[in-house]
Amino acid sequence: MDAELQKLVESGKLTSKAAEQLDKLKPGTFCLHKSWGFGRVSEWNLLLNQIIIDFAGKKAHPMQLQYAAENLAAIPPEHFLARKASDLAAIKKLAREDPAAVIRNVLESAGGNATVPQIAEWLIGDVFSETEWKRWWESAKKVLKKDGHFFIPTKKSAPIELRSAPVSQADEFKEPDKQLQPIIAAIENAAARNQKLHPELSFELLLGRDDLLARIPQLRTTHVGLTVAKMIAAEEPRLMSILPNLPAAKEKRILQALPEALGERWMNYALRLIYGNSARVVSQVARVFAELGEEAELRAALERSIREHSATSEMLIWLCKERDGAWCELITPDLLTAILAAVERDQHRESRANRLRDLVLEDRELIADMFAGADVGAARDTVRRLLITPAFDELTKRSLLARIVKLYPELEIMITGGQREEKVAALIVSWSSLTKRRAEHEELVKKKIPENSKEIALARSYGDLSENFEFKAAKQMQAVLMRRKSELEQALHNARGTAFENPDTSRVSIGTIVTLREPDSGKEEAYTILGAWDGDPERHIISYQTAIGQALMGHKVGDVVTLNNDEGAGASEIVSISAAPIDQTPVEVEDAATVDAVSA
């Protein structure tokens, strides 16, 4: 152990366990922190009880020794992140020449397994761009499967695992017809046995069996008539609930088998599926229609559902994301109207409504694409519909309407009620009060509203919404929270912070202390005039918006003003005006332009 660390242990300033850990974190050592991620120890400053670490986004960050010992993990030079930091060019070269070696190093550094998103996080940004990563990973997967040292799961969310020894199918089965025939029988028996209670498992087993039969012609089925097509026909009434439980690739194969299973009815059944399932099913069904040359039928069905406002949120989300190419004809102002109808319909299904609502708000090009080539009459009808919808709060409506008005300036009169919208007077507030309001808004958005959404979902699970008190109470609280959120956003949009520096003391203004004297009694009383949210009557701090504040504003020393109090109206003379203390609260506040941008 380092001699200086040993002295700290002997003096009782550091535990022996912490000292042992710090001994592994000498300058130059790479490390990981649970919050700040990868870093490198820059130096020790034992006199100040500090260790200095260079993190990617936080250079020369000091940590107390005990804290560093408890929260930093030293990583060896062969760790992937350490290698990448030491010689990025070598890692890029290795990725081009030997993808398996890169993934092996990543998995070893991650403890033997990692999901694809975790692997991507270590590679995207410095080794690859987003686009380069997608191309590289598709080719790398093929290399990994051939290598034999890697287990590649079928589910994307499952981790890729590193095997201690390679597995080769060619070596496993010297006589595949004899060795695998019993497995075929076992698969078919399990599929038949599980069809009633676990149909999704039966489908996966049969698809796996079909893959084996196709790969090894010597194998044969032991259950004549046990086919995927016949199982689809048998499970037609509940297929809609089975499909989402299958991996995407197997779900697609089931949908591709619909024509064989249902004959002429397959198209109508497939169209029914897109009304009752996830966005993934919608996407898969669309691919099947395209592969079979039936895109026109699907386009006509989608157009009809948009026109009749029967399109589901999942259908609309998919269509908005896939609006180029074959589906561009459906991207019209009618689509926005259908979206409003879907959000209104799904207000009691928060996840669906929120996904669609967020998509419309965040996709800045969507409105422009919908209204490309549309006449002003269609735009006017959509504006009317948007103005009255309860699907969006007022700030969101204003943002969407602004996008339409940008395309059709002549429609602004509809929004402003025949007159140009008057600018709302800015609210002058102290930095400290602005900080509190922003903190309240953040707590609403990040804590209270999400917690309320969970309470709604839990209450809904109790069933029978008409008699569900918990659900009604949670929904009422949701309305209160959303109303408060809207109020805060409007207030923050108009707020302008100040520290009340250098106020005009020649007259009563914001940021001044006014001393008043009653003519009869000679009694004096002082008021501090501050921002809109700074009132504290017990300390005689009043907002400039209050009745007393408004009565005093603009007056000079010697003026007599009439103020209302509990005993009625009374006259007082202004005897002095001085500057109020500067608001010292340190705070970083967005400027007005940033606040406007967020609100929009």
Buried (B, 14 or more C-beta within 10 A) or exposed (E): EEEEBBEBBEEEBBBEEBBEBBBBBBEEBBBBBEEBBBBBBBBBEBEEBBBBBBBEEEEEBBBEBBEBBEBBEBBEEEBBBBBBBEEEEEBBEBBEEEBBEBBBBBBBBBEEBBBBEBBBEBBBEEBBEEEEBEEBBEEBBEBBEEBBBBBEBEEEEBBBBBEEEEEEEEEEBEEBEEEBBEBBBEBBBBBBEBBEEBBBBBBBBBBBBBEBBEEBEEBEBBBEEBBBBBBBBEBBEEBBEBBEBBBEEBBBBBBBBBBBBBEEEBBEBBBEBBBEBBBBBBBBBBEBBEEBEBBEBBBEBBBEBBEEBBBBBBBBBBBBBBBEEBBEEBBBBBBBBBBBBBBBBBEEBBEBBBBBBEBBBEBEEBBEBBBEEBEEEBBBEBBEBBEEBEBBBEBBBBBBBEBBBEBBEEBBEBBEEEEEEEEEEEBBBBBBBBBBBBEBBEEBBEEBBEEBBEBBBEBBEEEEEEEBEBBEEBBEBBEEBBEBBBEBBBBBBBBBBBBBEEBEBEBBBBBBBBBBBEEEEEEEEEBBBBBBBBBEEEEEBBBBBBEBBEBBBEBEBEEEBEBEEEEEEBEBBBEBBEBBEBBEBEBEBBEBEEBEEEBE
